[in-house]
């Protein structure tokens, strides 16, 4: 049995050795000096993590406690010789693992198939941006770069952003990190908060003698950043809920004051490290557990749970009276801007889930360009360049290192370049710069050139005008050296600054902007009230117009599409395929604004949109509409507008102005009423008076006839002149105007006809040919004038309905028809009574037309004073009065 057991033991040892040798042989690229663990250095995106070799001996790196804010899609794990820009640019991708998502305390396995590089970085090659890196302890004989040159790496050093423990104080805003060194009697504390650089972070121990945690008599450290951006950590002692009052000989120091202002007080918080990254403040400091100061400091236990206090708020910078940074009231609710907790430094706590994510990550200083003040461009050594690895020298604007520059479209930006003759400023689409056209053929240069360089004695002025086609993000860089500048945010400060011309459309609910170029036009439209979509149409109305509709879909994406409209329902709206470029649409608090650029003359044939030609020399009629919702696919009646313009605006593109396409309904209403009074009442009334009132005694019928005819003709001419004056011209284009002009000419012939009337023949004599011709001409023109005038009234109603789509036009037309029918019925009745009367009076021989042997020519219709202008009066003494209808 003993021999068998011995054999089994030997076999087990042999198998173990075989397995061990097999696992060791699995990775032939293990060029590390010894098993190691190294921490990432944080440069951007709140990178943290520890890297070591995989435990199973495979060719893989194991990354633990990995935190990272989402990077760009091009960022990768990167192998390089060193952390300089040249080394990183010459490196290669270490792993295809994407980094465009947020990692929260993650564990990753990174296989490798070549000797480990000296440096493992998280690198974005598109922007030459180092998010952070770690030096791997690899042997000098095996650590090679892509060229095969040996490159030993330095030994890993402690990373100040890494701690053993992490406790959230204010959720997603403020965290406490610490590492206890009990043997040395110290604790290193890291305060981390997603706050502005003007905020403080306070943390400390409450008075252990108090019955419950309170701020009074607490021993706290206040950490933050000076106005120059330098970190600090200072001991404070709290005696009152107020800012520190230094006191006088009569009154003691009180409030939240630095320990140094008290008698025998001193600063026991030793600053280790601090930075601002991605809008997050981080300060690391060290303090002794027992500082020996029993009056202003609390004795901290390494093993017992103790009450702690914390707060965040704004700092008051030092001044001549108070030469210290002073904390202002945190001014917020408990557990958000201040609070209490219990901490045991010896316990392991890791409850921070992922990196802090600040709302505003652009933390460097900002400069807003002013059209009146030039921006002074200089150069100086890099100190806190926002896109590591830092170059040796960077661009300063107004004495600020690589600030974030904010400009507005349409507002000129003036640079005074005095950074040296080796720094030529230019505005580019490339984030690296350095004459990127040599490596990046897609780079767009918006301003600047090789000549944009100068010195303080002889500066060079560079003028740049961002327009609507400038992207939201560009960069100011040096043409000769890469990564000297930084970002330029291009915002829409005001559409009126971005476009050359603008007008308010009808009802002042929509503003139209435009800029003309050689063969295209850039257009923007902004609603002045909340809506789900905004539509602008080119045409005299929405019908038979080309409309551009802007809306923001449910996915939050703004869209602009063009349509041809030939009906009032959804079926009458037809999408077109216009070539729209630089399309943008956004909604701000429900206000829709959209922009696009299109050719003046579409380059197509055979489609309806090919007729959508914009001629800058011709006024462009513009209308608009708004509604609750729009769909890019199938439209329904629910997409119809809820509000629309009541009239078009005539936009004069070249002149940069507009004039209202006047709402002529009031004008046309007055014109139509005057014509109705003339043609519907006065002129027919005068004719009827001459026809049916002769049986009255005296010449009353004649006076009525003349006054009504004169009045009708006068009102008719006044109506024409009124309409022509409001229309600013007399245009014979529509059917109504053509009939109206014809009626006007026929009406004008009647007074001339009466003036040149031939003499009536004596009793018993035959009428002359001139007299017969005159009588026929008078009858024909008069009756034609009546017919044409009535037709002009009806065509006028039709023209009004077609032009303005008025809802009551049809009702007015029916009313006019009833009036005409009533007049015809009355005339027939009067004619019946007249015939009946004449049949009972055989002596009556009057005629309505073609002569009346009992009437005297001596009466001139143009002279109502009945003066006898002919010595040959009728023997009967009865004046002849022409009873033919006088048209207007």
C-alpha positions in Angstrom: 0.0 0.0 0.0 2.8 2.4 0.8 4.5 1.7 -2.5 1.3 2.3 -4.4 0.7 5.6 -2.6 4.2 6.6 -3.3 3.7 5.9 -7.0 0.5 7.9 -7.1 2.2 10.9 -5.4 5.0 10.8 -8.0 2.5 10.6 -10.8 0.5 13.5 -9.5 3.7 15.6 -9.2 4.6 14.7 -12.7 1.2 15.6 -14.1 1.3 18.9 -12.2 4.7 19.7 -13.6 3.5 18.8 -17.1 0.5 21.0 -16.8 2.6 23.8 -15.4 5.1 23.5 -18.2 2.3 23.4 -20.8 0.6 26.5 -19.4 3.8 28.3 -19.3 4.4 27.5 -22.9 1.0 28.7 -24.0 2.2 32.3 -24.3 5.5 32.6 -26.2 5.3 36.4 -26.0 5.6 36.8 -22.3 8.4 39.5 -22.2 7.5 40.8 -18.8 10.1 40.9 -16.1 7.8 39.4 -13.4 4.1 39.2 -12.6 3.0 42.8 -12.3 0.0 45.1 -11.7 0.1 48.6 -13.1 -2.5 51.4 -13.0 -3.6 53.7 -15.9 -2.6 57.3 -15.8 -5.7 59.4 -16.3 -5.5 62.1 -18.9 -9.0 62.3 -20.3 -12.5 60.7 -20.1 -12.1 59.8 -16.4 -9.9 56.8 -17.2 -9.1 54.5 -14.3 -8.1 50.8 -14.2 -5.4 48.3 -13.3 -3.8 46.1 -15.8 -2.0 42.7 -15.1 -1.2 39.5 -16.9 -4.0 37.0 -17.2 -4.0 34.6 -14.2 -4.1 31.5 -16.4 -0.8 32.2 -18.1 -2.4 32.9 -21.5 -1.3 35.7 -23.8 -3.7 38.3 -22.5 -3.8 41.3 -20.3 -6.5 41.5 -17.7 -7.9 44.9 -17.0 -9.9 45.4 -13.8 -11.8 48.2 -12.1 -11.9 49.8 -15.5 -13.8 53.2 -15.7 -14.1 55.3 -18.9 -16.5 57.9 -20.3 -17.4 57.0 -23.8 -14.8 58.0 -26.3 -15.0 58.4 -30.1 -15.5 55.4 -32.4 -11.9 55.6 -33.6 -10.4 55.3 -30.1 -8.6 52.0 -29.4 -6.2 50.3 -27.0 -2.8 51.3 -28.5 0.7 49.9 -28.4 3.5 52.4 -28.5 7.1 53.0 -27.5 6.4 56.0 -25.4 3.9 58.7 -24.5 5.1 61.4 -26.9 3.0 62.5 -29.9 5.6 61.0 -32.3 5.7 57.7 -30.5 1.9 57.4 -30.3 1.5 58.4 -34.0 4.0 55.6 -34.9 2.2 53.0 -32.7 -0.4 50.5 -33.6 -3.7 49.2 -32.4 -3.2 46.7 -29.5 -6.8 45.5 -29.4 -9.8 46.0 -31.7 -12.1 46.5 -28.6 -14.1 49.6 -29.2 -14.1 52.4 -26.6 -17.1 54.4 -27.7 -19.3 53.4 -24.7 -19.0 54.1 -21.0 -17.3 51.5 -18.9 -18.3 51.2 -15.2 -16.0 49.2 -12.9 -15.6 46.7 -15.8 -13.2 43.8 -16.3 -11.7 43.2 -19.8 -9.4 40.6 -21.3 -7.1 41.9 -23.9 -5.3 39.1 -25.9 -2.0 39.8 -27.6 -0.1 37.9 -30.2 3.3 39.8 -30.1 5.6 40.9 -27.3 4.1 43.4 -25.0 4.8 47.1 -25.9 6.5 49.4 -23.4 3.4 51.6 -23.3 -0.3 50.6 -23.5 -2.5 53.6 -24.2 -6.1 54.5 -24.9 -5.5 56.5 -28.1 -7.7 58.2 -30.7 -5.6 58.4 -33.9 -8.1 60.7 -35.6 -7.5 63.4 -33.1 -4.0 62.3 -31.9 -5.6 62.3 -28.4 -4.2 60.3 -25.5 -6.9 59.4 -23.1 -4.5 57.8 -20.7 -1.7 55.1 -20.6 0.2 52.7 -18.6 3.9 51.7 -18.8 4.3 47.9 -18.8 7.3 46.5 -16.9 8.7 44.5 -19.9 12.3 43.3 -20.3 14.6 45.4 -22.4 15.6 42.4 -24.6 12.1 41.6 -25.7 10.3 45.0 -25.7 10.3 46.1 -29.3 8.3 48.5 -31.4 7.1 48.0 -34.9 10.6 48.5 -36.3 12.0 45.9 -34.0 14.1 48.3 -31.9 14.4 47.3 -28.3 12.7 49.8 -26.0 12.6 49.0 -22.3 9.8 50.6 -20.2 10.2 52.3 -16.9 8.9 50.7 -13.7 5.3 51.5 -12.9 4.9 54.4 -10.5 1.9 55.0 -8.2 -0.9 56.8 -10.0 -2.5 59.6 -7.9 -6.0 58.9 -9.2 -6.1 55.4 -7.9 -7.2 54.5 -4.4 -8.1 51.4 -2.4 -11.6 52.6 -1.5 -14.4 54.8 -2.9 -17.6 56.0 -1.3 -20.2 58.2 -3.0 -21.3 61.2 -0.9 -23.7 62.9 -3.3 -25.0 60.5 -6.0 -23.4 61.1 -9.4 -21.8 64.3 -8.2 -19.4 64.0 -5.2 -17.2 61.1 -4.1 -14.7 60.3 -1.4 -11.7 58.1 -2.1 -9.0 57.0 0.4 -6.0 54.7 1.0 -5.0 54.0 4.6 -1.4 53.6 5.5 -1.8 52.5 9.1 1.8 51.7 9.7 2.8 55.3 8.8 -0.2 56.7 10.6 -1.5 58.5 7.5 -4.4 58.4 5.2 -4.5 59.8 1.7 -7.8 61.2 0.7 -9.2 62.0 -2.8 -12.1 64.4 -3.2 -13.8 64.2 -6.6 -16.8 66.2 -7.7 -18.6 67.0 -11.0 -18.7 70.8 -10.3 -17.3 73.9 -11.7 -13.8 75.1 -11.1 -15.1 77.9 -8.8 -16.5 75.3 -6.4 -14.9 73.9 -3.3 -15.0 70.3 -2.0 -15.0 70.0 1.8 -14.6 66.8 3.8 -13.7 66.1 7.4 -14.5 64.6 10.8 -17.2 65.7 13.0 -16.7 66.5 16.7 -16.6 63.1 18.4 -17.9 64.6 21.6 -21.1 65.8 20.0 -24.3 63.7 20.5 -25.1 63.8 16.8 -23.0 64.7 13.7 -23.0 68.5 13.1 -20.9 71.0 11.2 -20.0 73.0 14.3 -16.6 72.1 15.7 -15.8 69.9 12.7 -12.3 69.4 11.4 -12.5 69.6 7.6 -10.2 70.0 4.7 -11.3 72.3 1.9 -10.0 71.5 -1.5 -10.4 73.3 -4.8 -8.6 75.3 -7.5 -7.2 78.8 -7.5 -8.1 81.4 -10.1 -4.9 80.3 -11.9 -6.1 76.7 -12.0 -3.7 75.4 -9.4 -5.1 72.8 -6.8 -5.0 73.4 -3.1 -6.0 71.6 0.1 -6.3 73.5 3.4 -7.4 72.6 6.9 -10.5 74.5 8.2 -12.2 74.6 11.6 -15.9 75.4 11.9 -17.2 77.5 14.7 -20.3 79.0 13.1 -22.5 78.6 10.1 -21.1 81.6 8.3 -18.2 82.8 6.2 -15.0 83.3 8.1 -14.8 86.6 10.1 -11.2 87.2 11.0 -12.2 89.2 14.1 -10.6 92.0 16.0 -9.1 92.5 19.4 -12.6 92.6 20.9 -14.2 89.8 18.9 -12.7 86.4 18.2 -12.4 84.6 14.8 -15.6 82.9 13.8 -17.2 81.0 11.0 -15.7 78.5 8.6 -12.0 79.6 8.8 -8.6 78.1 7.9 -6.8 76.7 10.9 -4.0 79.1 10.2 -6.1 82.1 11.3 -6.5 80.7 14.8 -3.9 80.9 17.5 -1.4 78.0 17.2 -3.4 76.6 14.2 -1.7 75.2 11.2 -2.5 73.4 7.9 -2.2 69.6 8.4 -3.5 68.7 4.9 -0.6 68.0 2.6 -1.5 68.5 -1.1 -0.4 65.5 -3.2 -2.1 66.1 -6.6 -5.0 67.8 -8.3 -6.5 68.2 -11.7 -9.5 69.2 -13.7 -10.6 66.7 -16.3 -13.8 66.5 -18.3 -15.5 69.0 -16.0 -14.6 67.0 -12.8 -12.5 68.4 -10.0 -10.1 66.0 -8.3 -7.7 66.8 -5.4 -5.6 64.3 -3.5 -4.1 65.2 -0.1 -2.5 63.4 2.9 -3.1 64.0 6.5 -1.9 62.3 9.7 -4.3 60.4 11.7 -3.0 62.2 14.8 -1.8 65.7 13.9 -1.0 66.5 17.5 -3.4 69.5 17.4 -6.1 68.7 19.9 -7.8 72.1 19.6 -8.5 72.4 15.9 -8.0 68.8 14.6 -9.8 65.6 15.3 -7.9 62.4 16.2 -8.8 60.0 13.5 -9.1 56.3 14.3 -7.7 53.8 11.8 -10.0 51.0 12.9 -13.2 52.6 14.4 -16.2 54.0 12.6 -16.4 57.7 12.9 -18.8 60.4 11.8 -17.8 62.6 8.9 -19.2 65.7 7.3 -19.0 67.0 3.7 -20.1 69.9 1.6 -19.7 71.5 -1.8 -20.2 75.1 -2.7 -18.6 78.2 -4.2 -15.4 79.7 -3.1 -14.7 83.3 -2.4 -11.3 84.3 -3.8 -8.8 86.1 -1.6 -8.8 89.8 -1.3 -6.8 92.4 0.6 -8.9 92.1 3.7 -9.2 88.2 3.7 -6.1 86.6 2.1 -7.6 83.2 2.1 -10.1 81.2 -0.1 -13.3 81.2 1.9 -16.2 78.8 1.6 -19.6 80.3 0.9 -22.8 78.7 2.0 -23.4 75.5 0.2 -26.9 76.8 -0.5 -28.6 73.5 -1.3 -30.5 70.6 0.1 -29.1 68.0 2.4 -27.5 65.0 0.7 -27.0 67.1 -2.4 -24.7 69.9 -1.4 -23.9 68.8 2.2 -24.4 65.8 4.4 -23.1 63.4 7.0 -21.9 59.8 6.9 -20.0 57.2 8.9 -16.6 55.9 7.7 -14.3 53.2 9.0 -11.0 53.8 7.2 -9.8 50.2 7.7 -12.8 48.7 5.9 -12.8 48.0 2.2 -15.4 50.0 0.4 -15.8 50.1 -3.4 -19.4 51.4 -4.0 -18.6 53.9 -6.8 -20.2 52.6 -10.0 -18.3 54.0 -12.9 -16.8 57.4 -13.6 -18.4 60.8 -12.8 -20.1 62.3 -15.8 -20.2 66.2 -15.7 -22.8 68.0 -17.7 -20.2 70.4 -19.2 -17.0 68.6 -20.0 -15.4 71.6 -21.9 -13.6 72.8 -18.9 -10.9 75.1 -20.3 -11.4 78.8 -20.4 -13.9 80.2 -22.9 -13.6 83.2 -25.1 -16.6 84.6 -27.0 -15.6 86.5 -30.1 -16.7 90.1 -30.5 -17.0 91.7 -33.8 -15.5 94.9 -32.5 -12.6 93.6 -30.5 -9.8 91.7 -32.1 -8.5 88.4 -30.6 -4.8 88.6 -29.8 -3.1 85.4 -30.9 0.3 84.6 -29.2 2.2 81.4 -28.4 3.8 80.1 -25.2 4.8 76.8 -23.6 2.0 74.3 -23.0 0.9 73.9 -19.3 -2.7 72.5 -19.4 -3.3 71.8 -23.0 -6.8 70.1 -23.3 -5.8 67.4 -25.8 -2.8 65.4 -24.5 -0.1 64.6 -25.3 0.8 68.2 -24.9 3.0 69.9 -27.6 5.9 72.0 -26.5 4.3 75.2 -27.5 0.6 76.1 -28.0 -1.5 79.0 -29.1 -2.7 81.5 -26.6 -5.7 83.8 -27.3 -6.0 86.9 -25.2 -3.4 85.4 -22.8 -5.4 82.2 -22.3 -3.9 78.8 -23.1 -5.7 77.1 -26.0 -9.1 78.4 -24.9 -12.4 77.2 -26.3 -13.4 79.9 -28.8 -17.1 80.6 -29.4 -18.2 82.5 -32.5 -21.5 83.3 -34.1 -22.5 82.8 -37.6 -22.7 86.0 -39.5 -20.5 87.9 -37.0 -17.0 88.6 -38.3 -14.1 87.5 -36.1 -10.9 89.5 -36.2 -7.6 88.0 -35.2 -4.4 89.9 -34.4 -1.8 87.3 -35.1 1.5 88.0 -33.2 2.6 84.4 -32.2 5.8 84.5 -34.2 6.7 84.0 -37.8 6.8 80.2 -37.2 3.0 80.1 -36.3 0.7 80.8 -39.2 -2.9 80.8 -38.0 -5.7 79.1 -39.9 -9.2 77.8 -39.3 -9.6 74.2 -40.3 -11.9 71.2 -40.1 -9.0 69.1 -38.9 -8.5 68.7 -35.1 -4.7 68.2 -35.4 -3.8 71.0 -37.9 -0.2 71.4 -38.9 -1.0 71.8 -42.6 -3.1 68.7 -42.5 -3.7 68.9 -46.3 -0.4 66.9 -46.7 -2.0 63.9 -45.0 -5.7 64.7 -45.0 -7.2 65.5 -48.4 -10.6 66.1 -46.9 -9.5 69.0 -44.8 -11.4 72.2 -45.3 -9.7 75.5 -44.6 -12.1 78.3 -43.7 -9.7 81.1 -43.1 -6.0 81.8 -42.8 -2.9 81.0 -44.9 0.8 80.9 -44.8 0.8 84.6 -44.6 -1.2 84.8 -41.4 1.8 85.2 -39.1 3.3 88.1 -37.2 5.0 89.4 -34.1 3.8 92.0 -31.5 5.7 94.7 -33.3 4.2 94.0 -36.7 1.0 91.9 -36.1 -1.0 90.5 -39.0 -4.8 90.9 -39.1 -6.9 87.9 -40.1 -10.6 88.4 -40.7 -13.0 85.4 -40.7 -16.7 85.4 -41.3 -18.4 82.2 -40.2 -21.5 81.6 -42.3 -24.4 79.2 -42.3 -22.3 76.6 -44.1 -19.6 76.6 -41.4 -19.9 73.4 -39.3 -20.7 73.6 -35.6 -17.2 72.6 -34.7 -14.0 73.7 -36.3 -10.4 74.3 -35.0 -7.9 77.1 -34.9 -4.4 75.7 -35.5 -1.0 76.5 -36.7 -0.2 75.8 -40.4 3.3 74.5 -39.5 3.0 72.6 -36.3 0.3 70.1 -35.3 -1.9 70.4 -32.1 -1.2 74.0 -31.2 -4.8 75.2 -31.2 -8.1 73.9 -30.0 -11.8 74.0 -30.7 -14.0 76.7 -32.2 -17.7 76.4 -31.4 -19.8 77.9 -34.2 -23.3 78.8 -33.0 -26.4 80.4 -34.5 -26.2 83.7 -32.6 -28.9 85.2 -34.8 -30.3 84.3 -38.2 -30.2 87.9 -39.1 -26.4 87.8 -38.8 -26.1 84.7 -40.9 -28.1 85.9 -43.9 -27.9 89.0 -45.9 -31.7 89.8 -46.0 -34.7 89.0 -43.9 -38.4 89.9 -43.9 -41.4 89.2 -41.7 -44.1 87.3 -43.6 -47.8 87.9 -43.3 -49.3 88.3 -39.8 -45.6 88.5 -38.4 -45.7 84.9 -37.4 -42.9 83.7 -39.6 -39.6 85.3 -40.6 -37.9 84.5 -43.9 -34.1 84.9 -44.3 -32.1 84.5 -47.5 -28.7 85.0 -49.1 -28.2 85.0 -52.9 -25.2 83.7 -54.6 -24.3 83.3 -58.2 -26.4 80.2 -59.0 -28.0 79.3 -55.7 -30.0 80.7 -52.8 -29.7 79.9 -49.0 -33.0 80.2 -47.2 -34.0 80.0 -43.6 -37.5 80.2 -42.0 -38.3 80.7 -38.3 -41.7 80.5 -36.7 -42.5 83.0 -34.1 -44.9 80.6 -32.2 -44.8 77.0 -31.1 -45.8 74.4 -33.6 -45.1 70.9 -34.7 -44.0 71.8 -38.2 -43.4 74.9 -40.3 -44.1 75.2 -44.0 -43.2 77.9 -46.4 -44.6 78.0 -49.9 -43.6 79.8 -53.0 -46.7 80.9 -54.9 -49.8 83.1 -54.6 -51.3 80.6 -52.2 -50.8 77.1 -50.9 -52.6 75.7 -53.9 -50.3 75.3 -57.0 -47.2 76.1 -54.9 -43.9 74.6 -54.0 -43.7 74.2 -50.2 -40.8 73.5 -47.9 -41.7 71.8 -44.6 -39.4 71.6 -41.6 -40.1 69.4 -38.6 -38.4 67.4 -35.9 -39.3 63.7 -35.8 -39.9 61.4 -32.9 -36.3 60.4 -33.0 -35.2 64.0 -32.4 -33.8 64.5 -35.8 -34.7 67.6 -37.8 -35.8 67.2 -41.4 -36.7 69.4 -44.3 -38.6 68.2 -47.4 -40.1 69.8 -50.4 -43.6 69.3 -51.9 -45.8 70.3 -54.8 -49.3 71.2 -53.6 -52.2 71.0 -56.0 -55.1 70.2 -53.6 -56.4 71.1 -50.2 -56.3 67.6 -48.8 -53.4 65.3 -48.0 -53.8 63.7 -51.4 -52.9 67.0 -53.0 -49.4 67.2 -51.4 -46.8 65.5 -53.5 -43.1 65.0 -52.4 -40.5 66.3 -54.8 -36.9 65.4 -55.4 -35.2 68.8 -55.1 -31.5 69.1 -54.6 -31.4 70.6 -51.1 -28.1 71.0 -49.4 -26.9 72.3 -46.0 -30.2 71.2 -44.6 -30.8 71.9 -40.9 -33.9 71.9 -38.8 -34.3 72.3 -35.0 -36.9 73.0 -32.5 -36.2 75.3 -29.5 -39.0 75.4 -26.9 -41.4 74.4 -29.7 -40.2 77.1 -32.1 -39.3 75.6 -35.5 -36.3 76.9 -37.5 -35.1 75.3 -40.7 -32.5 76.1 -43.3 -31.4 74.8 -46.7 -29.6 75.8 -49.9 -31.0 75.1 -53.3 -30.1 76.0 -56.9 -31.9 78.9 -58.5 -32.7 76.8 -61.5 -33.1 73.1 -60.9 -30.9 70.9 -63.1 -33.6 68.4 -64.2 -36.3 67.9 -66.8 -39.6 66.2 -67.0 -40.6 66.5 -63.4 -42.8 69.0 -61.6 -40.0 70.3 -59.5 -38.1 71.3 -62.6 -40.5 74.2 -62.9 -39.6 75.5 -59.4 -37.4 78.2 -60.7 -36.5 81.2 -58.6 -35.7 84.4 -60.6 -34.1 87.0 -58.4 -35.3 89.7 -60.7 -38.9 88.8 -60.2 -40.8 89.2 -56.9 -41.2 85.9 -55.1 -44.6 85.4 -53.6 -44.3 83.6 -50.2 -46.9 82.1 -47.9 -46.6 80.0 -44.8 -48.5 77.5 -42.6 -48.0 75.7 -39.3 -49.5 72.6 -37.8 -49.3 70.1 -34.9 -47.4 67.3 -36.6 -45.9 66.1 -39.9 -44.9 62.8 -41.4 -42.1 62.2 -43.8 -44.0 59.2 -45.3 -47.7 59.0 -45.7 -49.6 62.2 -45.0 -53.2 62.3 -43.6 -55.6 65.1 -43.0 -54.3 65.2 -39.4 -51.1 66.8 -40.9 -53.0 69.7 -42.3 -52.2 73.1 -41.0 -53.9 74.7 -38.0 -52.8 78.3 -38.9 -51.8 79.8 -42.1 -51.0 83.2 -43.7 -53.9 85.2 -45.0 -52.1 86.6 -47.9 -48.8 86.3 -49.8 -45.8 88.5 -49.3 -43.9 89.7 -52.4 -40.2 89.2 -51.6 -37.8 91.3 -53.7 -34.7 89.1 -53.5 -32.2 91.4 -55.1 -33.4 94.4 -53.2 -33.4 92.6 -49.9 -36.9 93.7 -49.0 -40.5 92.8 -49.3 -43.8 94.3 -49.9 -47.2 92.9 -48.9 -49.2 91.1 -51.5 -52.0 93.3 -50.3 -55.2 91.8 -49.1 -57.3 93.6 -51.7 -60.6 92.1 -50.5 -61.6 95.4 -48.9 -60.5 97.2 -52.0 -62.3 94.8 -54.3 -65.3 94.9 -52.0 -65.6 98.7 -52.4 -64.9 98.4 -56.1 -67.6 95.7 -56.5 -70.1 97.6 -54.4 -69.6 100.7 -56.4 -70.1 98.7 -59.7 -73.2 97.0 -58.2 -74.6 100.4 -57.3 -73.9 101.7 -60.8 -75.0 98.6 -62.8 -77.4 97.1 -60.4 -79.3 100.2 -59.3 -78.6 103.6 -60.9 -78.1 102.9 -64.6 -81.0 100.3 -64.8 -83.1 102.7 -62.7 -82.5 105.6 -65.1 -83.4 103.4 -68.0 -86.6 102.2 -66.3 -87.5 105.8 -65.5 -87.2 106.9 -69.1 -89.3 103.9 -70.1 -92.1 103.7 -67.6 -92.4 107.2 -65.9 -93.4 109.3 -69.0 -97.1 109.1 -67.9 -96.2 111.4 -65.0 -97.0 115.1 -65.4 -94.2 117.4 -66.3 -90.6 116.4 -66.9 -90.0 114.6 -63.6 -89.2 111.4 -65.4 -86.5 113.2 -67.4 -84.9 114.6 -64.3 -84.8 111.2 -62.6 -83.4 109.6 -65.8 -80.6 112.1 -66.2 -79.5 112.2 -62.6 -79.5 108.4 -62.3 -77.5 108.0 -65.5 -75.0 110.7 -64.6 -74.6 109.3 -61.1 -74.2 105.7 -62.4 -71.5 106.7 -64.9 -69.7 108.8 -62.3 -69.7 106.0 -59.7 -68.6 103.5 -62.4 -65.5 105.6 -63.3 -64.7 106.3 -59.6 -64.8 102.5 -58.9 -62.4 101.9 -61.8 -60.0 104.6 -60.6 -60.1 103.4 -57.0 -59.2 99.8 -58.0 -56.5 101.0 -60.3 -54.9 103.2 -57.7 -54.8 100.4 -55.1 -53.5 97.9 -57.6 -50.8 100.4 -58.6 -51.6 100.0 -62.2 -54.2 98.9 -64.7 -53.6 95.3 -65.8 -55.7 93.8 -68.6 -55.0 90.2 -67.7 -58.0 88.4 -66.1 -61.3 87.7 -67.7 -63.0 90.0 -65.3 -60.8 93.0 -66.3 -61.4 92.3 -70.0 -65.1 92.3 -69.6 -64.9 95.4 -67.4 -62.8 97.3 -69.9 -65.3 96.4 -72.6 -68.2 97.6 -70.5 -66.3 100.8 -69.7 -65.8 101.5 -73.4 -69.4 100.8 -74.3 -70.5 103.0 -71.4 -68.3 105.8 -72.5 -69.8 105.7 -76.0 -73.3 106.7 -74.7 -72.6 110.4 -73.8 -70.7 110.8 -77.1 -73.5 109.1 -78.9 -76.1 111.5 -77.4 -73.9 114.5 -78.2 -73.5 113.7 -81.9 -77.2 112.6 -82.3 -78.5 113.6 -85.8 -81.6 115.9 -86.0 -84.9 114.2 -85.8 -86.9 114.5 -89.1 -90.0 116.7 -89.2 -93.5 115.3 -88.9 -94.2 113.4 -92.0 -90.7 113.3 -93.2 -88.6 110.1 -93.7 -85.7 109.6 -91.3 -82.3 110.2 -92.7 -79.7 107.4 -93.0 -77.6 109.1 -90.3 -80.6 109.1 -88.0 -81.4 105.5 -88.6 -77.7 104.5 -88.2 -77.5 106.4 -85.0 -80.6 104.8 -83.6 -79.3 101.3 -84.4 -75.9 102.1 -83.0 -77.4 103.6 -79.8 -79.6 100.6 -79.2 -76.9 98.0 -79.9 -74.2 99.6 -77.8 -76.6 100.3 -75.0 -78.0 96.8 -74.8 -74.4 95.3 -75.2 -73.2 97.5 -72.4 -75.9 96.1 -70.1 -75.0 92.5 -71.0 -71.3 93.0 -70.7 -71.6 94.9 -67.5 -73.7 92.2 -65.9 -71.2 89.6 -67.0 -68.4 91.7 -65.6 -70.2 91.7 -62.2 -70.3 87.9 -62.2 -66.7 87.4 -63.4 -65.6 89.8 -60.7 -67.2 87.6 -58.1 -65.5 84.5 -59.5 -62.1 86.3 -59.6 -62.5 87.3 -56.0 -63.2 83.7 -55.0 -60.3 82.3 -57.0 -57.8 84.8 -55.6 -58.7 84.7 -51.9 -60.7 81.5 -51.5 -63.3 83.5 -49.6 -65.9 81.4 -48.1 -68.8 83.9 -48.7 -68.1 84.5 -52.4 -70.6 81.8 -53.4 -73.2 83.3 -51.2 -72.6 86.7 -52.7 -72.9 85.3 -56.2 -76.2 83.7 -55.5 -77.4 87.0 -54.0 -76.3 88.8 -57.2 -78.2 86.3 -59.3 -81.3 86.8 -57.3 -81.0 90.5 -57.7 -80.7 90.3 -61.4 -83.6 87.9 -61.6 -85.7 90.2 -59.5 -84.8 93.1 -61.8 -85.9 91.1 -64.8 -89.2 90.1 -63.1 -89.9 93.7 -62.2 -89.1 94.9 -65.7 -91.4 92.3 -67.2 -94.1 93.3 -64.9 -93.7 97.0 -65.7 -93.6 96.1 -69.4 -96.8 94.2 -69.0 -98.5 97.2 -67.3 -97.2 99.6 -70.0 -98.5 97.4 -72.8 -101.8 97.1 -71.1 -102.0 100.9 -70.6 -101.1 101.6 -74.2 -103.6 99.1 -75.4 -106.3 101.3 -73.6 -104.8 104.5 -75.0 -104.8 104.4 -78.8 -103.3 107.8 -79.1 -100.1 106.7 -77.4 -97.5 106.1 -80.1 -94.3 106.1 -78.0 -91.5 103.7 -78.8 -88.6 102.6 -76.6 -86.2 102.4 -79.5 -85.6 103.4 -83.1 -87.3 106.8 -83.0 -90.3 108.4 -81.5 -92.2 110.8 -83.7 -93.8 112.5 -80.7 -90.5 113.2 -79.0 -88.4 116.3 -79.6 -84.8 116.3 -80.5 -84.3 119.7 -78.8 -83.6 118.0 -75.5 -79.9 117.2 -75.0 -79.3 114.5 -72.4 -76.0 116.2 -71.5 -77.8 119.4 -70.5 -80.4 118.6 -67.9 -81.6 122.3 -67.8 -83.8 121.4 -70.8 -82.6 124.4 -72.8 -84.1 124.6 -76.4 -81.1 124.1 -78.6 -83.1 123.7 -81.8 -85.4 126.3 -83.2 -87.4 123.6 -84.9 -89.4 122.6 -81.9 -92.1 120.1 -82.1 -95.5 121.6 -82.7 -96.9 119.7 -79.8 -94.3 121.2 -77.5 -93.3 117.9 -76.2 -89.5 117.4 -75.8 -87.8 114.4 -77.3 -85.9 112.4 -74.8 -83.7 109.4 -75.8 -84.9 106.4 -73.9 -82.1 104.1 -75.0 -80.2 102.4 -72.1 -77.0 104.2 -71.2 -74.3 101.8 -70.3 -71.4 102.7 -68.0 
